[in-house]
Amino acid sequence: MRALVGQFAPGGGRWYRARPVDLEGQPSWTLAQLRAMWDGRFQGNTARLVQVLLRRDWSVLAATGWPAQVTEHNPCEWRYVQGVGRGVYEGRCGRALVGQLGETPAADERWAYLWEHGLGALHVYAAHRGRWHHLATLPPDVWAELTAQLVVDVEARFCWLEREETAA
């Protein structure tokens, strides 16, 4: 399940610039990892977090240290970034994706995590039946106090979509 991580363009439109993340796109993993990165390696600096995320395509986001026996495997294919994840090696990365949430998502895109241009709120979207659905807006104060229950609630909204129920 592929996710997108990035930022909306200036002007408040639905245009974004993002990078793909190939694995573990659902909120129960990705929101928790993004929050751990933000609090840990980036010490609450959202601008720096987004800047690093937009540098490369990602295989997986994981707020962890990488042991040498892992990082020595396929050094020309993967770039292990401490506290962020396993990224695609620079020589194999394409340009950041530019798109619009009104467009039909690519077949393999399931999730999108996009910060507002001014790096205020984080918006979470899910692709279902050929279109993007907004699941949550996490303002800075909510993001700073993100709880496991809130993450579960965001993921539950996707389950409602799959069951064709409407979220109140």
SULLIN-V160991 format. One record per residue. N is the residue number from 0. RES is the residue in one small letter. PHI is phi in radians with two decimals (* if undefined). Layout:
N&RES&PHI  N&RES&PHI
//
This chain:
0&m&*  1&r&-1.68  2&a&-2.11  3&l&-2.04  4&v&-2.22  5&g&3.07  6&q&-2.59  7&f&-1.23  8&a&-1.28  9&p&-1.06  10&g&1.74  11&g&1.30  12&g&-1.37  13&r&-1.72  14&w&-1.34  15&y&-2.46  16&r&-2.19  17&a&-2.63  18&r&-2.10  19&p&-1.38  20&v&-2.17  21&d&-1.34  22&l&-2.10  23&e&1.00  24&g&-1.43  25&q&-1.17  26&p&-1.00  27&s&-1.05  28&w&-1.70  29&t&-1.18  30&l&-1.06  31&a&-1.10  32&q&-1.21  33&l&-1.04  34&r&-1.14  35&a&-1.12  36&m&-1.11  37&w&-1.01  38&d&-1.33  39&g&-1.49  40&r&-1.03  41&f&-1.71  42&q&0.80  43&g&1.42  44&n&-1.61  45&t&-1.10  46&a&-1.03  47&r&-1.18  48&l&-1.02  49&v&-1.10  50&q&-1.03  51&v&-1.19  52&l&-1.07  53&l&-1.43  54&r&-1.34  55&r&-2.73  56&d&-1.35  57&w&-2.15  58&s&-1.44  59&v&-2.66  60&l&-1.73  61&a&-2.71  62&a&-1.37  63&t&-2.45  64&g&-1.48  65&w&-1.95  66&p&-1.18  67&a&-0.99  68&q&-1.10  69&v&-1.49  70&t&-1.23  71&e&-1.37  72&h&-1.46  73&n&0.95  74&p&-1.12  75&c&-1.54  76&e&-1.73  77&w&-2.07  78&r&-2.10  79&y&-1.49  80&v&-1.86  81&q&-0.96  82&g&1.32  83&v&-2.25  84&g&2.77  85&r&-1.82  86&g&-1.76  87&v&-1.28  88&y&-0.97  89&e&-0.86  90&g&-1.19  91&r&-1.90  92&c&-1.40  93&g&-1.59  94&r&-1.38  95&a&-1.04  96&l&-1.36  97&v&-2.08  98&g&-2.70  99&q&-2.33  100&l&-1.16  101&g&-1.33  102&e&-1.37  103&t&-1.21  104&p&-1.15  105&a&-1.06  106&a&-0.98  107&d&-1.65  108&e&-1.50  109&r&-2.10  110&w&-2.35  111&a&-2.47  112&y&-2.13  113&l&-2.24  114&w&-1.46  115&e&-1.07  116&h&-0.98  117&g&-1.36  118&l&1.06  119&g&-1.45  120&a&-1.36  121&l&-1.73  122&h&-1.93  123&v&-2.00  124&y&-2.20  125&a&-2.28  126&a&-1.59  127&h&-2.64  128&r&0.91  129&g&1.40  130&r&-2.61  131&w&-1.45  132&h&-2.12  133&h&-1.34  134&l&-1.79  135&a&-2.83  136&t&-2.11  137&l&-1.95  138&p&-1.05  139&p&-0.91  140&d&-1.23  141&v&-1.24  142&w&-1.00  143&a&-1.13  144&e&-1.99  145&l&-0.91  146&t&-1.98  147&a&-1.06  148&q&-1.12  149&l&-1.12  150&v&-1.07  151&v&-1.07  152&d&-1.08  153&v&-1.12  154&e&-1.17  155&a&-1.10  156&r&-1.07  157&f&-1.17  158&c&-1.04  159&w&-1.09  160&l&-1.06  161&e&-1.10  162&r&-1.56  163&e&1.03  164&e&-1.68  165&t&-1.82  166&a&-1.42  167&a&-1.36
//
